[in-house]
Amino acid sequence: MISSFLEFPIPNNVAFIGEIGLGGELRMVPKMEKRVSTVAKLGYKKCVVPKLAEKSLEGLDFGEIEILACKNLKEVINTVFVADG
């Protein structure tokens, strides 16, 4: 919905893992490590996860994927939906 509203497409190499609360906060889901590992194997270059998941993913080797930890949708917008250049 954000992508449509901003008229800015989500980059093809970005995956999102988590739940969105009514207040816009990002929540963890079960098996975060396995989910991030799977999207890394699928070739995604970036993965947006809830900030609370950052500690559980710290120090794990997911290859080249960049983990982007965000607390809420505002942070997601500021992290993912930025113009290049």
N, C-alpha and C positions, 0 to 999 in steps of 0.2 A: 504494500500500500504506500509506503514511504517513497519507494522508487517511482511509482506512478504520480504521486503528488508533486514530487520535486522534478519530475520529467528528466530523471537521471537514472540510467540503467545500472543495475547491480553488476559489477564486474563478474565475468564467467568463472574466475579463479578463486572466488570467495565463498566459503561455506559458513553456515550459521548453526550453532548447536545450543539449545536451551529453550526455556519457556519465557513468555512475556507476561508479566503480571498486569493487573488492571491499572496500576499506577505507572506503567512503563518500565518497571524494574525487570532485569534479566535474572532468571532463576536457573539453578543447576538442574540437570536431569540425571538419572542413573547411568552408570557406566560411561562417564565422560572420557576416560582414557581410551576405551575401546572405540568410541565414536570418533574421536580426533584421529586416532590411528587409521581408521577406515577412510576418512576423508583425505588424509595424507596419501594413502595408497591409491586413491582414485585420482590423484594428480592435482588437487587443489593447492594453491600457493599460500592462501591465508584462511584462517578459521576464527570467526568471532565466537567467543564463549563468555559466559557470565564471569564477572570479576571474582566471585566466590570460588570459582573452579581453578583459578590461577595457581593457588598453592598445591592442589592435588596434581596438577600437570607439570609443575616445576621440576626440572631435572630429568624429565623423561625424553627419550629420543624419538621424535616423530619425523626425522629426516629434515627436508628443506622447508616444511610448512611454517609460516609465521603465525603465532598465536596472538590474537588481539582480544584482550580482556576488557570488557565494558560493564559498567554498573547499570546503565539504563539506555533507553532508546536514543536519548539526546547524544550520549557518547558514541553510540553506533553510527548515528548520522554524521557526527563530526569526524569519525574515524574512517568510515567506508565511503560516504558520499562527498568526497572532496574532489574538486576539479584538478586535473593534471595540468601543471603549468600555470 
